[in-house]
Amino acid sequence: MNKFKNVYFFDPFGKETERIRKDLIEVFNNIGITTVNTSEEADLIASIGGDGTFLQSVRKTGFRDDCVYIGIAIETDDYMYVDFDYKNSHLITESLTSDKTEVRNYPAIEVKINDDQPSFCLNEFTLRSSIVKTIMMDMYIDDFLFEQFHGDGVLVCTPTGSTGYNKSLGGAVVDPLLKAIQVTELASVNNNKYRTLGTSFLLNKDRPLTLMIDKKKDYYPIMSLDNEALSLQNTEQVQIRVADRTIKTLRLPNNTFWHKTQRNFL
């Protein structure tokens, strides 16, 4: 029995994927799921494209935790977030109508810059100087000054984001069942004057991370939330924590996070 009523297609490619979109509309209509024009009406949000498009779909629709997101690939490839290929539409039909299909929850990161409203990311957050200069900041865990960082910047990722940029920096691959964030340094300076931990570390959901940027210099820090860049002047404080909300996707048989990690890297 179908669990969903309405689907919203996130399709940033427009005319390039118009035929694919029409085919998918028919697939969903055949199992009783109506296509709607706004994401607010949908209980199912389907992105058409790769992992980057999936991350965009979550961001552009407001990180909703009251619906289910699915990714539908245009090309056959190994992805970490995208589970379906439009060429195998029968698998979409089977998954959406099967009683055995479950929903899995991916943790998100909440980022609060200065006193602004919080933003969210599903994959990773980075902070670095936008000029050719190392950046200095105090790094607090809870209210405890853990280290005084001096280097290119820091990356904070979710477990699902741990297989991306974080892994290339030597960070660990983390099981998404852990509600945690991973903090990884970007080219830290370590000498007789400056000292950092020099390795990535995990913080659980009850331990926020606060970055206090050195006020003596204007680094014009540039920050990224998944695949969206932010450049803000007068940034003094960035608070990062595991968000209360989670992103729901379909949990498919033999396609867990670790199945995907194996296919991509082993």
HELIX and SHEET records of a PDB file:
HELIX    1   1 GLY A   14  THR A   17  5                                   4    
HELIX    2   2 GLU A   18  ASN A   30  1                                  13    
HELIX    3   3 SER A   39  GLU A   41  5                                   3    
HELIX    4   4 ASP A   51  LYS A   60  1                                  10    
HELIX    5   5 TYR A   86  ASN A   88  5                                   3    
HELIX    6   6 SER A   89  THR A   97  1                                   9    
HELIX    7   7 THR A  160  THR A  163  5                                   4    
HELIX    8   8 TYR A  165  SER A  168  1                                   4    
HELIX    9   9 PHE A  257  PHE A  265  1                                   9    
SHEET    1   A 5 THR A  34  THR A  35  0                                        
SHEET    2   A 5 ASN A   6  PHE A  10  1                                        
SHEET    3   A 5 LEU A  44  ILE A  48  1                                        
SHEET    4   A 5 VAL A  68  ALA A  73  1                                        
SHEET    5   A 5 PHE A  84  ASP A  85  1                                        
SHEET    1   B 7 THR A  34  THR A  35  0                                        
SHEET    2   B 7 ASN A   6  PHE A  10  1                                        
SHEET    3   B 7 LEU A  44  ILE A  48  1                                        
SHEET    4   B 7 VAL A  68  ALA A  73  1                                        
SHEET    5   B 7 GLN A 237  ARG A 251  1                                        
SHEET    6   B 7 GLU A 102  ILE A 113 -1                                        
SHEET    7   B 7 SER A 119  CYS A 121 -1                                        
SHEET    1   C11 THR A  34  THR A  35  0                                        
SHEET    2   C11 ASN A   6  PHE A  10  1                                        
SHEET    3   C11 LEU A  44  ILE A  48  1                                        
SHEET    4   C11 VAL A  68  ALA A  73  1                                        
SHEET    5   C11 GLN A 237  ARG A 251  1                                        
SHEET    6   C11 LEU A 209  ILE A 213 -1                                        
SHEET    7   C11 ILE A 135  ILE A 141 -1                                        
SHEET    8   C11 PHE A 144  CYS A 157 -1                                        
SHEET    9   C11 GLU A 124  SER A 129 -1                                        
SHEET   10   C11 PRO A 221  LEU A 225 -1                                        
SHEET   11   C11 GLU A 228  SER A 231 -1                                        
SHEET    1   D10 THR A  34  THR A  35  0                                        
SHEET    2   D10 ASN A   6  PHE A  10  1                                        
SHEET    3   D10 LEU A  44  ILE A  48  1                                        
SHEET    4   D10 VAL A  68  ALA A  73  1                                        
SHEET    5   D10 GLN A 237  ARG A 251  1                                        
SHEET    6   D10 LEU A 209  ILE A 213 -1                                        
SHEET    7   D10 ILE A 135  ILE A 141 -1                                        
SHEET    8   D10 PHE A 144  CYS A 157 -1                                        
SHEET    9   D10 ALA A 180  SER A 188 -1                                        
SHEET   10   D10 PHE A 201  ASN A 204 -1                                        
END                                                                             
